């Protein structure tokens, strides 16, 4: 007996998987900009390096890992999600940087 998945459900599952992969890539990009190893980010986030590796490579993540990785990178989770989706993050704290990507802001601060 096989399980039938509604086409709308298939589309949602595909979108979730695609977003998780994009988030993993955004974590990797931002980690590299900060010149951090996966071990460094894991230590900052309170998780093992293998969790960071699986997140970056395959998008394997939980909501908890997503929040921890953002914290370890020093960004808000919403900024990381916007970067993953290719949008420019909004920065309510400083209007002069509102249109810059997370990566660019981190480079200019370092």
Secondary structure, DSSP 8 states (H G I E B T S, - for coil): ------HHHHHHHHHHHHHHHHHHHHHHHHHHHTT--HHHHHHHHTS-HHHHHHHHHH----HHHHHHHHHHHTS-HHHHHHHHTT-----TT-GGGTTS-HHHHHHHH-
